């Protein structure tokens, strides 16, 4: 025999149970691999000094439990694969309420997981740090194959709860991937879009058109606001231009927009996202200003809002489906211990140019 079996003849456990358990442990450990032929009944009898009935009972129980399969005239073969016993379920935590992103994430993640025969469960986090902690506590107890986590995008989130939950997942051997938010120094794999670079891309395009005075419609309550603003401002500074006037959505937003254009000479406005950009467009129109003749507007995320706007909105492209797909591929590579290289320049920022921007009037 190519493996060792210890039989305690004075022990309380029946001999056939001892043989069954010994073979089972060899199979589970992988020392007896899937498809490998077991020794014959005669070999077990001769090598271990057991009766044929004892050997037959052990092999019969192993077959009933799904560890071996008997082929008539050929012998018994291992039919248990340790890899196949890994839970084939992945839990996915998303802010489902923001459908303009979550639908793309669900589509791309499900395509990858389904292709590899993984089931998945979607959990709505409602973009709430506390809710994420509760969900991850339940998931850790269930022992899935892996977890894909979209953290809260609220700037007020400390991520302490997420960090503690991630440590628990690691302690229980459950791999996970964080995606759609940059969390420096966070344990584990984080996959995110370059929001700083996205802000730069918007500024570079507007500066190339000849604009020299800018405003930005900001949303400080969201974590992506700062890197987008910083990237935008950095390009202006590099070109010897003043930082953008920051316009918040509180108070009389239309008056703020109107004053920035008529009093401060703003000819281009960069918005935190497409939804905010549409609000900017409405405020400009209600103030009697034309887009892009009087003011150019750039949005962010390249959602359906951008394509449906009038005029169609120039917008920084957020690679939603690619982000979900890469997150799923990366998680599966961790689960299966296979190497996966994120495509080079996969998340390099780009901009979709439409009709909401033009050169400023002299």
C-alpha positions, 0 to 999 in steps of 0.5 A: 500500500502507498499509504500508512494505516494504523489499526488499534486492535485494543481500542474501543472503535470497531476495526472497520470504522478505524480503517474507514476513518484512516482512508477517509483522512488520506482522501480529505488531505489529498494524499489519495487523489481524485480518481486514484485506485485504492488497494484491493480487498486482498491487499488490505487483508494481507497488509493489515491482517484484517478479515475480508468482512471488515475491509468490505464493511469499511469500503462499503461505508466509504462508498455510501458517504461519497468518498469512493466508487466501486467499479465491477471487476476493476476495484475501488476509486477515490471520487471525492475531490477536496477542491469540489468541497469548497463552498461555491457561494460568494456573498456580494455587498452592494449599495443596491439603492444607487441603481445606476451603478449596482445594475452594472456591478451585478451584471459583470460580477454575475457573469464571472461567477456563473461562468465558474459555477459559483452561486452568489447572494446580493446584500443591500448595504444602503451605503451604511457602514453599520449595515455593512458590519452587521452583514459581514458578521452574519456572513463570517458565521456562514462560511462562504467561498468568498466575499466581494465588498463595496464599502460605504461612500460616505465621507463620514464613514471611519471604516473601523467597522469594515476593518474589524469585519475584514480581520474576522473574515481573514481569521476564519479563512474567508477571502474577500475583495474590496472594490469601488473605493480606494482604502489605503493601507487596508488589509487585503485586496482593494480594487478602485478607480482613479478618481484623482486622475478622473478629476485631472482628465476633466480639467485637462479637457476644459483647459485645452478648450481655452477655459480659464475660470472654473467652478466645481459643483461639489458633494463633500459628504461623499468620499470621492469628492476630495480626490476628484476636486484635488485632481481638477485643482492640480491641473489648474495650478499647473497651468497658472490658473486659480482654483475652482469656485466650489459650489455646494448644493445647499441653499439657493443653488441657482443663485450660486451658479448665476453669480459664479458666471455673471460676477466671477466670470466662470465659463466652465463647471465641473460637477461631482457626478452626472446627477449633480451636472444635470442640476447645474444645467437646469440652474444655468438654463433657468438663469437664461444661460446657454450650454455650451455657448455661455458655459461648458459643463462636465459631469462624472461617471458617464451614466445614462443621465449623461447620454439623455441630457439636453445637450448630451453631457460630456462626462468622465467615464467610470468603468463600472462593468470592468470594475465589477468583473475585475473584482470577481476575477480577483476573488476567484483567483484568491479562492482557487490560488491561481494567478490573476493579473489585473489588465494594464491601464484597465482603470486609466481615466478617460472622458466621453466628449459630447455636446455640453462643452465648447470653446469660451466666447471671447 
